[in-house]
Amino acid sequence: MNTLLIIQIFITLALIGVILLQRSEGGALSMGGGNSSSMFTARGTSNLLTKITSVLAILFMGNCLLMTVITSHSINNQTKVVSQPQQQ
């Protein structure tokens, strides 16, 4: 669980950094593709940052869900141990 928490912190910091690198544009929500020759132009860099942001957001949500499932499973196991009557 600690490993997932550390990964979550790195994903969060990377997501914050990528979001702060993006320029504010009017049509930032359109996710159109471009050709590979425009990769390092201003528009190509914007598209690259948008894709990186999307991947990091998916990783962030997936890691949150994974930590939730692991925690709930752990709590259920602890509850079963506590609720069982002692055998003599």
Secondary structure as UniProt FT lines:
FT   HELIX           2..21
FT   TURN            26..29
FT   HELIX           36..38
FT   TURN            39..40
FT   HELIX           42..83
//
